Amino acid sequence: MADQADEGPEMEIVHLLRAVTVELGLHSARFALRNGMHPTDVRALIALMDASRAGQDMTAGRLGSLLGLNSAGTTALVDRLERLGHVRRVRDARDRRRVLIEVDERAVDLGQTFFGPLIGQAVRLLRGYDERERAAVHGFLDGVRKAAGADDGRLPPPATA
């Protein structure tokens, strides 16, 4: 017997969200493959760009925590991205002992070239919604993001890059 949660328009939206997640993951994997990167490298670049956009510094330790990597995996990841010319390590101007990770503009341009058309299409779709509808979409996606990010103790230990 099917559970009631498996029926109805809500589950149709949940299944659609899962399909969108899969497609976005495949899109990101194609970008990684075409540019000699690991999928985790792409996640790292996104985290670095999000931090930059928010005016937040990013250390290797913070990056590793965000990605669920241990110290060795984070070092390997940053080394790889640095070799590819996507990031650079810089001394913090306020605390010279601290090393920050910054995205190189070439990586931003590379990402914009690949992801820009998809982002543009998403923005055009959202412009077709009124303010209340956009608020509802935002609230739903933010709620799902928070639920997915909640660590209830059942998650596996962090992986290495």
N, C-alpha and C positions, 0 to 999 in steps of 0.2 A: 504494500500500500504506500502510495506516495505521500510524503509530508506536505502539508499545506504551503510551507515555505518554498516548495519546488514548483508552485503553480502561480499564475497570475502575471500581471504586467510588471510587477516589481522584479520578478525573476528574469523576465525578458530583458530588462535594463541591466541587471547584474550580468547576464550572459553576454550582452553586447559590450559591457565594460571589459569583461574578460577578453573578448575578441579584439577590442581596441588595444588592450594591453599587449596581447600577443603580436599584433601588427606593428605596434610601436617598437617592441623588442626586436622584431625582425628588421625593421627599418634601421634601428641603431646598430644591429649586428652587421648589416650590409655596409654601413659607414665604416665600422671598425675594420671589416675585412678589406675594403677598398683602400684603406689608409694604413694598413699594416699594424693595426692595434688589436688589443684584447678587448672584449666587451666591457670589462671592468675599467679599462682606460677611458672609455667614453663616459661611463658613470662618474669617474673622477673629474674629467673635464667639465661636466655639467655641474658637479658640486662646487668646483672652483669658480666657475662663471656665476653661479647663484650667489656664492659668498661675496664675490667682487661687486655684483649688482647691489647687494645689501650693505656694502661698505664694511664687510667683516674680513678680518685677517684669517688666513688659513695656514695652519702648521701641518706638518706631516702627521702628527699625532691626531689632530682633529679630523683630518681627511680620512685616516685609517678608521677612526671610530665611526664616521658617517657611512663608510663603505663596508664595515664589518670585517676589516682586515687586521691581522696582527702586525707587529712592528716590522718583521722581516718582509712580509707581503707588501706592506706600504712602501718600504724602502725600494723594493724591486719595481713596484708600480711607478714611483716618482722617477727612479733611474731610467726606466723605459721611456716615459713621457719626455724626460729631459733629453735623452739621446735622439728622440724623434723631433726635437725642437718645439714641442708643444707647451712646455712649462719651463720655468727657471726657479732656482732657489735664490732667495735674496735675504740679506740680513735685515732684521726689523730696525728701522731708524730710531725707534724709542728704546729698544733693548737689543743691543748688538749680539747678545748671546742667543737670541731667538732667530730661527730661520723660518721664513715664510715661503710658501709655494704660490707662484703667480702664473697665470695663463699667458702665453705669448699671443700677440695679436694675429700671428699667422694661423694659430689654431682656431681663434675666433672666426677669422675669415673662411677657413676651411669648413667649419661647422655651419656658418651662415650660407655658404654656397650649397651645401648638401641639404640642410634642414630648413633653410629659409622658405622654399616653396611650400612645404608642409605647414610651417608656422603661419605663413601668409594665408593659406586656405583655412586654417582653424580660426584665425582672426576674422576673416570674411564671414565665416559661418556664424561666429558669435555676434557680429554686427547685425545679423538678421534677427536677433532676439532683443526684446525690450529689457529695461533695467531689472525688473522683477524676475524675468526668466533667467537672465545672466546671474543674478544673485542666487537663484535656486540651483543652477548648474554649479556655481562656485561652492555653495554650501554642501551639496552632495559630494562633489569630488574631494573637498577638504575633509569631510567626514570619513570617506573611504580611505584617504591617505593616512589620516590619524589612526584609524582602526588597523590598517595594514602595518603601520609603524609601531604599534603597541607591542611591547615585549612581555608576554605573559609567562615567561619561564620555559616555554615549550620549544623555543627556537634552537636550532643546532648551533654549536660553537662557530665563531668566525672562521671563514676560509682564508686561504692565502691566495695571492694574485697569481 
